[in-house]
Amino acid sequence: MKHEILIIDDEEEVRKVIRLQLSGTRYEVLEAADGEQGIAMLQSNPLEVEVVICDVRMPKINGVEAVAYIRREFPKTPVIVLTGYPDVDLAVEFMKEGVVEYLVKPVAKERLLETVEKALSQRTLFAGAGGM
């Protein structure tokens, strides 16, 4: 069974690297070029996306806004933040909001896979606790 992972990042190269890192695994990658597009994809297929990987600095709807929206509207969908601009205060705020992990680009394939597995297991726990 394939698990759908949504990558929200304005850098096409970053989306490509993550897609390649997850290729050949049990994950199918969906891509959005900004928060607005990512939110639209979630709204159109809310039950299909199992984990979101979201950048912070993006045009239109940035990562802070996108993560807040996703956590509010899709609380059972785990979110991983992936940024090229580490900020300790922002990381703490994201973790308080329930983000699974705050990763800094570039992220090693093993670390990414480990974090996606962790997020997926949290989704399974949430789904088992209250259903979808």
N, C-alpha and C positions, 0 to 999 in steps of 0.2 A: 504494500500500500504506500502510495506517494503522499507526502505531507507538503502542503503548499506554504511557502515562505515568501512574504512580500518584502522586497527591498525598496525603501524609499530613499533615494539619494540623487542629487542633481548632477553628479559626476558619472557619466556613462562608463568611464574606465573602472571606477569603483564597483559599479553594478556588475560589470563584466567579470572582474576578478572574483567577486563573491559567487557569481553564477558558476564560474569554473571551479572554485573551491568546493562547491556543493554538488557539482556534476558527478554522476556515478554513485551517488548516495540515494537514500530514500526520500530526498527532498526535491520538489519541483519549485523552481524560482519564478516568481512574478516580479515585474519591475515597474516602478513609478519614478518619474523624473523630479517630482517635488511633492510636498505635503498635500497640496490640493488634489493632484492626480491619485496619490495613495489613498486619501480619504474616499474619493469617488470609487476606487476599486473595492475598498472595504464595504462601502454602502451597497454596491451592486452584488457582492458575493460574501456576505458577512460570515457564513458558516464554513466557507472553503478555506479561507486564510487562517492558518494555525499559529503562525509566529510572524511578527513584524520586526524588521531590522531597519532602523531609521537614523538618518543623518541629522545633524543639528542645524548647520548653516545651509539654508536653501532659499531660493526665491519663492515668491507668492506666500505660501503657508510654510513657515520654518519648522524645524524639528520640535522646538519647545511647544509651539501651538499644536502641531500634529499629534505629539505624544499625549498632551493634555486631552485632546479630543478623543483619541483612541482609548485612553484609560477610562474616560467618562462614558463613551457610547458603546464600547466593546470591552468591558472590564475582564472578560475571560480570555481575551487574546493577549498573550504575553508580548512584551515589547523589549527589544534589545536596542540600545543607543550605540551608534558607531560614529565617532567623530575624529576629525583631523586636528581639532583645536581643543585639547584637554583643558577642563576648567573644574577644579575641585568643588567649588560652591555649586556649580551647575550639576555636577555628578551627584552630590548629596541631595539636591532637590529632585532629580530624576529618581533616585533610589527611594525617596520618601513617597513619590507618586506611584511606586510599585513596579518600576522598570526592573527587569530581570538582571541586566548587566549593563555597564557603561564601558565600552571598549574604545580603544584609541587606534586609529588607522596608522600604518597597515597592521592588520591582525593576522596572526599565523593561522593556517588552515586548521590545525588541531584545536586551537583555542576557540575558533569560530564554531567548529563542529560540537565541541564540548558545551559551549554556551547555548547553541540551538537545541541540543538534547535536553539541557537543563530547562530551557523555556518550554519545550514540548511536554516535558514531564509535569511542569507546573500547570499547563493547560489541561492535561489529563486529570490532575488532581482537582482542578476547579470544576471540570465537566462532571467528574464523579460525585462531587460534593453537592451540586445543585442542578445538574442537567444543563442542556443547552437551551 
